Each structure stands twice: as C-alpha cells, then as structure tokens.
Amino acid sequence: VLTILHGDLVDKVEGRYDVVAANIVADAIIALSPSIPRFLKPGGVYIASGIIDTREKDVLPALKAAGFAVAERHEHGGWVCLVCKRG
C-alpha cells in the first residue's frame, strides 16, 4: 500500500511506515529529520533527497543526530540522495 500525503509531516501523518521519503531542500530535511524516527517501523528506511551536493555536509550531522546511518548514497547532476536506516 502506498500512501502519499501533501503538507507538513508532523501535522498530517499518523502511524508508522516502512519508508519515509523527503525530496525537498536541505534545510527542510535538517528540520524534519528529528521527527522521522517516530513515523518509521522497525527496520524502516528514510530516503532524504533533493539535496544539492554542496549542502550534503550540513545534512549529514542532522541525520546522525536523529539516529540515522547512511546505508546508500546516490549522486546525479549535483543532487544527492541518502538512503538511511536507524543506526
């Protein structure tokens, strides 16, 4: 089952999911990352993308602080996607 919601994650989402994807700018990923763990099922994956390569260095500490480890990194055309799991 695929559920897509538009709007502020914290205000609109209930429950726990296998995958949470955020394809938005680095500042939004940094702000949202502390809230993501409560929406993930055990073993769930957080996909953070839409990150300009020069901002990756700002996003990584926020992911780590939220308890995530980067399992995969993908880059294309100056944009970065980080596939994360709880560390």
N, C-alpha and C positions, 0 to 999 in steps of 0.2 A: 504494500500500500504506500503510495506517495502522497504526502500532504504538503502543500505549498501555501504559506501564509505571507501576506504582504503587510509590513508595518514593523513597529518596534517589538523585537523579540520578547522582551520582558513583559510587555503589556498584553501580547496576543497569544503566546504559546502556553500550553498546558501539557503535561505528560513528559514522557521520556522517549527518545528516538535512537535508532541505530546510527543515523547520520545527521549531522547538522552542517549545513554549508552556508558560508558567508562570502559572497562575491561582491565585496564592497571595498572602499578605500581603507588604507592602513589605519587611520585614526579611528574609524568605526570598529575595525577588528580589535584594536587595542582596548577600546571601551567595552566591547561586548564579551571579550574572552573570559573575564572572571565569572560571568553568568552562565556560560555554556555548560560547564560540568553538570549542573542540576537538570539539564534537559537531555543528557546522554544516558542511554542504557549502559550497563557494564559492558566493556569491550567496544563501545561505540566510537565513531570516528568524527572528528571535527575537520572540515575542509575549509581553510581560510585562503581565499584567492582574491584577485583584483589588487594585488599589492605591487606597486611599482618597485622595481629591483633596488632602487636607492633607499627605499623605506623598509626593506626587509630587516635591517639591523635594528630598527625600532620595534618591530612586531615580535621578533623572537623572544626578548625578555618578558614581554607581556604574556606570551603563550606559556613560557616556563613558570612564571609566577602563578598562572591559573592551573598549574599541574599537568601541562601537556608536554609531550615529547614529539618532535617531528619524525614521523615514520617515513615520509616520502617528500621530496622537493622536486617541483617541476618549474621550468622557466621557458618562456617563449616570447620573443619580441619585447623584452624588457619588463615583462609581467611575471610575477611569481605566484605559485600555488603551493601551499603547505598542507599536507595531509597529516593530521595529528591524532595521537592517542594519549590517554591518561598515562602519565609516567609512573 
